[in-house]
Amino acid sequence: MKDPIETERLLLRELLESDAEKMFEMDSNPNVHIFVGKKPLTHIDETHEHIRLIQQQYKDFGTGRWAVVLKETGEFIGWSGIKFITNEINNHKDFYEIGYRFIEKHWGKGYATESGKAFINHAFNIIKVDAIYAYADAGNENSRKILEKLGLQYVNSFEYEEETEVWYEIKNPKF
Ligand SMILES: CC(C)(COP(=O)(O)OP(=O)(O)OC[C@H]1O[C@@H](n2cnc3c(N)ncnc32)[C@H](O)[C@@H]1OP(=O)(O)O)[C@@H](O)C(=O)NCCC(=O)NCCS
């Protein structure tokens, strides 16, 4: 298991089976799914399967979404982090992508930005990736604002799974 990352308010660590209950609370909420496929989960087994899949990504690629935990209370509030994507999206394949998702009551407190900054720093300086990409539904204004706060730049719009998506990138300045 990789060492956790600490930020001012957050602890970022690999996901555990014991995160399932809170993660299901997040993913069964239709508001969370408005811009991410519109298919809220209906059974916690789906969350267990998702966690196992992510843990396999840690083994296969050395990275994947991590749990975001409030340092003050130890509470799981969502996930964030760098996923290695092997299928083709917007003419890219085998690339590192940043993403985030939080339990609704924890929105609007800057946690996506705070965790995102730490993951970009980690990806550039520890994993040493040459670029990080992201995509979001064109209408997901909150997500687009976060990507811009993280220093990613808009590149183009494209169609994916019957939605118009926007593509962003940031290059590692050290390369
Ligand atoms: C999109 C999502 C991750 C946003 O999370 P978030 O934590 O609210 O995002 P941010 O980090 O940008 O924080 C939002 C606001 O908190 C405010 N804030 C409050 N306290 C803050 C603090 N101490 N530090 C920084 N910002 C703070 C910020 O001002 C910011 O508002 P602004 O952008 O209007 O200035 C969240 O809404 C979510 O999980 N949505 C569902 C899943 C989803 O759509 N994921 C993205 C798919 S591409």
Ligand as a Chemical Component Dictionary entry (heavy atoms), coordinates in Angstrom:
data_LIG
# 
_chem_comp.id                   LIG 
_chem_comp.type                 NON-POLYMER 
_chem_comp.pdbx_formal_charge   0 
_chem_comp.three_letter_code    LIG 
# 
loop_
_chem_comp_atom.comp_id 
_chem_comp_atom.atom_id 
_chem_comp_atom.alt_atom_id 
_chem_comp_atom.type_symbol 
_chem_comp_atom.charge 
_chem_comp_atom.model_Cartn_x 
_chem_comp_atom.model_Cartn_y 
_chem_comp_atom.model_Cartn_z 
_chem_comp_atom.pdbx_ordinal 
LIG C1  C1  C 0 -17.694 18.536 -8.945  1  
LIG C2  C2  C 0 -17.409 18.379 -7.452  2  
LIG C3  C3  C 0 -16.309 17.351 -7.288  3  
LIG C4  C4  C 0 -17.020 19.749 -6.885  4  
LIG O1  O1  O 0 -16.425 19.574 -5.602  5  
LIG P1  P1  P 0 -16.064 20.808 -4.657  6  
LIG O2  O2  O 0 -15.219 20.275 -3.556  7  
LIG O3  O3  O 0 -17.333 21.500 -4.306  8  
LIG O4  O4  O 0 -15.191 21.737 -5.617  9  
LIG P2  P2  P 0 -14.162 22.912 -5.257  10 
LIG O5  O5  O 0 -12.912 22.346 -4.694  11 
LIG O6  O6  O 0 -14.020 23.727 -6.518  12 
LIG O7  O7  O 0 -14.905 23.789 -4.185  13 
LIG C5  C5  C 0 -16.042 24.541 -4.570  14 
LIG C6  C6  C 0 -16.169 25.825 -3.848  15 
LIG O8  O8  O 0 -15.783 25.739 -2.481  16 
LIG C7  C7  C 0 -15.449 27.064 -2.081  17 
LIG N1  N1  N 0 -14.689 27.001 -0.809  18 
LIG C8  C8  C 0 -15.264 27.069 0.413   19 
LIG N2  N2  N 0 -14.335 26.950 1.376   20 
LIG C9  C9  C 0 -13.134 26.819 0.743   21 
LIG C10 C10 C 0 -11.787 26.671 1.232   22 
LIG N3  N3  N 0 -11.505 26.626 2.536   23 
LIG N4  N4  N 0 -10.808 26.551 0.331   24 
LIG C11 C11 C 0 -11.069 26.586 -0.987  25 
LIG N5  N5  N 0 -12.326 26.737 -1.495  26 
LIG C12 C12 C 0 -13.356 26.835 -0.626  27 
LIG C13 C13 C 0 -14.684 27.586 -3.257  28 
LIG O9  O9  O 0 -14.769 28.989 -3.297  29 
LIG C14 C14 C 0 -15.350 26.939 -4.462  30 
LIG O10 O10 O 0 -16.303 27.790 -5.035  31 
LIG P3  P3  P 0 -15.995 28.654 -6.356  32 
LIG O11 O11 O 0 -15.461 27.695 -7.399  33 
LIG O12 O12 O 0 -17.317 29.213 -6.699  34 
LIG O13 O13 O 0 -14.979 29.658 -5.955  35 
LIG C15 C15 C 0 -18.666 17.896 -6.697  36 
LIG O14 O14 O 0 -19.700 18.764 -6.959  37 
LIG C16 C16 C 0 -19.084 16.472 -7.074  38 
LIG O15 O15 O 0 -18.643 15.497 -6.471  39 
LIG N6  N6  N 0 -19.967 16.356 -8.104  40 
LIG C17 C17 C 0 -20.461 15.071 -8.568  41 
LIG C18 C18 C 0 -19.439 14.277 -9.366  42 
LIG C19 C19 C 0 -18.834 15.046 -10.526 43 
LIG O16 O16 O 0 -19.532 15.728 -11.268 44 
LIG N7  N7  N 0 -17.514 14.910 -10.680 45 
LIG C20 C20 C 0 -16.773 15.537 -11.740 46 
LIG C21 C21 C 0 -16.861 14.731 -12.974 47 
LIG S1  S1  S 0 -15.875 15.410 -14.290 48 
# 
loop_
_chem_comp_bond.comp_id 
_chem_comp_bond.atom_id_1 
_chem_comp_bond.atom_id_2 
_chem_comp_bond.value_order 
_chem_comp_bond.pdbx_ordinal 
LIG C1  C2  SING 1  
LIG C2  C3  SING 2  
LIG C2  C4  SING 3  
LIG C2  C15 SING 4  
LIG C4  O1  SING 5  
LIG O1  P1  SING 6  
LIG P1  O2  DOUB 7  
LIG P1  O3  SING 8  
LIG P1  O4  SING 9  
LIG O4  P2  SING 10 
LIG P2  O5  DOUB 11 
LIG P2  O6  SING 12 
LIG P2  O7  SING 13 
LIG O7  C5  SING 14 
LIG C5  C6  SING 15 
LIG C6  O8  SING 16 
LIG C6  C14 SING 17 
LIG O8  C7  SING 18 
LIG C7  N1  SING 19 
LIG C7  C13 SING 20 
LIG N1  C8  SING 21 
LIG N1  C12 SING 22 
LIG C8  N2  DOUB 23 
LIG N2  C9  SING 24 
LIG C9  C10 SING 25 
LIG C9  C12 DOUB 26 
LIG C10 N3  SING 27 
LIG C10 N4  DOUB 28 
LIG N4  C11 SING 29 
LIG C11 N5  DOUB 30 
LIG N5  C12 SING 31 
LIG C13 O9  SING 32 
LIG C13 C14 SING 33 
LIG C14 O10 SING 34 
LIG O10 P3  SING 35 
LIG P3  O11 DOUB 36 
LIG P3  O12 SING 37 
LIG P3  O13 SING 38 
LIG C15 O14 SING 39 
LIG C15 C16 SING 40 
LIG C16 O15 DOUB 41 
LIG C16 N6  SING 42 
LIG N6  C17 SING 43 
LIG C17 C18 SING 44 
LIG C18 C19 SING 45 
LIG C19 O16 DOUB 46 
LIG C19 N7  SING 47 
LIG N7  C20 SING 48 
LIG C20 C21 SING 49 
LIG C21 S1  SING 50 
# 
